[in-house]
Amino acid sequence: WEEARRFPAGGILVVPDDNYRWGALMDRAAGIIAEEGLPGSRLASLAREFGKPAIFGLDNATEILKSGQRITLCSDVCQVYVDRLESLLPNVPPGRDYMPGSPVYRILQKASARILPLTMDVDSPEFRASNCQTYHDIARYCHERAVSAMFSLGAEKKYAPQRVKQLRDKVLKQFWVVNLSDGFAVTPPGPVIDIEQIASVPMRALWHGMNAYPWQGPPPVDGKGFLSVLFEATANPNLDPAAQTAYFSEKNYFMISRDYCSLHSRFGFHFVSVEARLGERTPENYLTFHLRGGAANIERRILRVRFAAEILWEFGFAPMVRNDAVSATLKGMDREEGELLLAVAGYMTIHTRQLDMIMQDAAQVAARREEMLEHCRLLFKGEKLPQTATGVEEA
């Protein structure tokens, strides 16, 4: 992840696979070498469109080729030569101009101004359909209203209490479970359901990771981190603890069936959503993890999501960071691997809380990274972990 951000213009990109995410570096790369992959992949198509030479299926490329090494890539004959071979370079075709100044770029730039920006805050009183200015605004508005309608739909109906239960794991938790179809093994008569009565495979795996290690509470904050939170509170009325805003009143929801789970949680100013399908049909399985928000300033929040992205990268996720938000996705894993990855996602849901406050303290960050990586590696190995009944009581 860090190496991708530091990739230099004019370098040969050497990667383990042909995942299309490497296409984000296409404008800087002079060529591409992938250990695994096919000429018909999306990455190969991008390379052809940009006129960049590429070789796919070159075994052990990431081990043999070293960063900073001078090589000559000749994709016509699928050969990589040590050092710079001047005799081959005059035949290099000029790259196509898709960059600033080109007609394509100008068209995309004009269109993106009406597509990409998000101008509305979901917690603002101005969050109305008439204030949507971009397609992103429209999508966000529709999503928020759809989720709100989903939770309110049928609230007065007789069957609603049978589908929505408060979760209990030895003690009551600030989590409510919405049974979409067959997510309950047993439907208890009262308003509470025990974790043992949940039949949803992905929810149980996610909950296991959330409770595998007890949260240590807010990290020790340095003076600058404390002042950062105070400054944000003066600029954002939602951070006033005396104000009765949605930040302190929203519940945390699991929406489940036997093979599906969607978690929407808000811990203070820390927003996490996890969605997964885990069934017998491996190609249909997927896992997504989203993290955003925080109480510290924007610089620390950005550092936190990069910190989370680096850990997720270690376990095969494809994280994408935008400002103070990170989204990570995995697809096509089998059920057993998916359960282990969901445990990792559950751990990250709990243990990234309030880390934005320490992100400029190098010593604390290094210690937390080492500890969290060790915990996640144990979870991914499926090793027995210490159990706790208090891991996520607090919302």
N, C-alpha and C positions, 0 to 999 in steps of 0.2 A: 504493500500500500504506500509506504513512504517512498520506495524506489520509483513507483509509478509517477508520483507527483514531481520527482526530481529528474525525470527522464529528459535528456538534453536534445535540442533540435539537431537533426542530422545524424542521430545515432541509429544503429540497427537494433530493433526491438526483438529480444530473445525471450520467448514465453513458453510455459509448459503445455498450453492448449490453444485451441482456436476460438475461445469464447469471444463473443462479439464485443464485450466490454473493453477489450484492448483497442477497439476502434477509436476510443476517445483520444488516443495518442497518435492517430494517423497523420495529422497535420505536421507533427514534429519528427516522425520516423522517416529515415531514408529507405528502410526495408524491414521485413518481418521474417523471423525464423521461429517456427513452432514445433515442439517435440511431438505433439499429437494433433491431428486435425486433418481436414479434407479440403481439396481445392474448391469444393462446392459449398463450403460454409459461408456464413454471413460475413465473417472477418475476411475471407478470401475475396468475396465480392467487393467489399469496401476497398481492399488493396488494389484490385483491378480498376475500380472507379477513380481512385486517386493516382493511378499510374505508378504504384510502388511495388518493387520486386518482392516476392514472398515465396518461402519454401515451407511446406507443411509435412509433418511426419518424419522429422529429422531426429532420430533417437539420441538421447543423452546430450542434446544441445545446451541445456542450461548448466550441465556439469562441465562440459568441455570448453565452452566459450566463457571467457571471463569479462567482467565489467572493465571497460577502458581498453580492451584488446582491439588492435587494428585488423580488420578483415575485409575481404571483398566478397560480396554476395552476387552470384550469377544464377538467377532463377530460371533462365532458359534451359540450363543443363542440370539444375538442382545441385549446384556445387557451392561450397564455401571455401575460400582460399585464405591462407594465413597472410597477413599484411596487406598492403595496398598494391594491387596489380594495375599499373597504368595502362597496359595494353588492352584491358577490358573496359576501362572507364569511358573512352570516347563513344562507345556504343550505348551509353545510358540515355534513354529517352527523357525529354523534359517532363517534369510533373505537371499535372493539370492544376489550374488556378481555381480553387474553391474558397480561397481565403479573402480577407477584407479587400474591397475594391472591385471584386468580380461581380458580374450581374447576378449570379445565383446568390451570392452572399447578401447583396443589397435587398433582393426580394425576401429572403429569409429574415433578415433583420427587421424589415418593415412588418412582415407578418407576425413575427414573434412578439412584437410590442403589444399585439392584441390577443396573444395566446398565453404567454408564459407568466407574466407578473401576477402576484397575488396581492391585491390591494385592500382586502377586507379582513378584519379580525373577528373571529367567531364569537368572542366574548364582548364585542362592542355593541352598544345599542343601535349603531348604524348598520348592523348586519341584516340587510334586507335585500330582496331580489332586485329592487329598483336601483340599488347601488352597485350592482355587478358591472365591472368595466372590462373584464377580459374573460376568455374561455376558462381560465383557471379559476377565476372567481365563481363562475357559474357552476363548475364541477364541485367546488368546495361547498357552495351554498346548497346544492342538491344533496350532497352527501350528508351534511349536518342535519338538514331537515328530514331526510330519509331515516337516519338513525333515531332522531327524536320521535318520529312517527312510529317507528318499530317498537320502541319501548312503551309508548302510550297506547298503541293499538290494543284494543280489547281489555283495557284496564278495568272496565266496569263489568266485563263478562264473567260468568261463573267459572270458566275454565282457566282464566288467567292465573289465579293462585297456584294451580297445579303445574304450571309451566315455569313460574319464576320463584326461585327459592334463595334464601340467604345461605351462604356456604358456612359449614362448621367443620373445623379440623381440630378436634378436642375442645377448642373454644370458638365462639362466633367470630367470623372474619368480615371485614368491610368489602365483601365481594358478593354479588348476586349472580345466579346462574339462570340463564334463559334456555330452556330445553326446546330446540327447534324440531326435533323428531324423536330419536331413540337415544338421547344422551343420558337418560336416567336408567340405571339398572332396576331401581325401586323408586316409586314415587311416594314419599312419605305424606301423611295427611296434613301436617302442620306447615308453617312458613319456612322451615329450616331443612336443609339436606346435608347429610354427612358426606365427606369426601369418599368414603367407602361405598356410597350408593351411586356414585358417578360411573357411568359406563363408557364415557368418551375417552378413547385412547389418547388423543393428543392433549386433552385437558389434563389428564392425570400425569402425563409426562412433563408438561409445562409446570404444573403445580409442584411436582417433585423437585424440579430445579429451583423454583422460587423459595422452597423451604429447606433445601439441602444444607445450607449454611446460614446461621442467623445473621441478619444485618447488624453491623456494628454501630449503627447510628451515624449522625453527621460527623464527618471527619474534622479534626482540629483545624480551624481556619486561621490563616495568618491575618495580620492587620489589614493588608491590602484587600484580601478576599472579603473581610467583614465590611470594609468601607465600600467595596463594589456592590454588595447586597444592599447597603443603606442607600447608595446613590440610585440604584434601580428602583427602590421603593419610593423615592421622591418623584421619579419620572413616571411610574406606573401605579395608578391607584388600586389596581387589582392585587398588588403586593402588600397592601395595608391589612394586617391581620384583624383589625377591628371591622373591616368591611365585609358584609355578608355577600360575597360574590360566588360565582359558580366554581371558583377554584377550590373552595372549601366545602361545597355542598354536593358535588357530583359523586355518584357511586361508581364502583368498578364492576364491569360486567364481563362474564363469560357467556358467549352464545355457542351452544354445542349440539352436536349429534354424535353418534358412535364414532364416526371417522373424521369429524370436523370440529374445530375450535377457533373462536375469534375472541381475543381478550382486548378490552379497551380499559386502560387504567390511567388514573391521574393521581400521583402522589405529590401533593402540594403544587409545585409549578413544573413538575417533571411528567411528561406525557409519553406513554408507551402503548403501542398496539402490536399484538402478535396474532397472526392468522396461519392456520395450518390445516392441511388435509393429510391424513395417514390411513391408507386402506391397503387392500391386497393388490390393487392395480398400481404398480410402481410408477408408470409414466404419468399418472394423474396426481401424484403426491407433490406437495410443495410446502414451503415455510417462508413467511415474510416477517421481518422485524423492523419496527419503526420507533425511533426515539427523537424527541425534540423538547425544547423548553429549558427551564432552569431559572434560578433567582439571581445569579450573578450577571456580570456584564456580558455583552455579546462575544468578546474575545475569549473569555473563559468557557462560555457555552460551546463555541466552535471547537475549542481544544478538547472539550469533553466528548463531543460526538466523533472527533477524529480518534481519540483514545478508544472509544467503543468500537469504531470501525476496524482498527488494527487488531483487536482481540477477535472480532467476528471473522476477519480474513483468515486467521489461523485455523479456523474450522471449516473452511471451504465456502463461506458466504461470499456474495458479490456485493460489498457495501458501496453505496453512493452517498457522498456527503454534499449537502447544499446548505450553506450558512450554518445555522445551529440545529440542523436536522440530519439524521442518517437513516437510510433505508437499506435493508440487506435481504437478499432473496436466495433461496435454494430450491431446486426442482429435481424431480425424478429419483429421489432416494427411496430405498426400501423402508418397510415399516420399522424394523429394528433400529436402523441408523437414524431414521426420523425421530424416534423417541429420545435417542441420546442427544440429538441436535436441539430438540425442544427443551430438554433439561438445561442445556447451555443458554438458550434464549430466556428461559425462566430465571436463571441465575442473573443474567445481565439486566433483566427487568427490575430486579430488586437492588442489585449492588452498584448500579450506576447512579443511584439517587444522591444528589447534592455533591457529586464529585466536581461539578463545575466550580465550586468554591476554592478548590485546591490546585486547579490546573496550571497555575504559574509557580507552584512549589515543586521543583524538579525532584527533590528527595522523596516527598510524599507520593508523587505520581509514579516514580519508579517502584516504590515499595508496593503500592496498590496494584500496579500492572503485574508484578511478579506473583503476588498472592492470588489475584483473580485468574490469571492464566493457569496456575497450578490447580485451583478449584475446578475450573472449566475442563481441564484435561482429565481430571479424575471423573467428572461427570460423563465426559465423552467415552471414557473407558468402561463406564457402567459399574465402577467400583462402589462398594457400600460406603455410604457417607453418614456423618453424624446427623441424627434426626433432631428436630426442634418443633415445639408446638407454638412458638412465638415469632417465627420468622417474618410473617407478613400480616400480623394482626393490625398494625397501624396503617391507616390510609391517609 
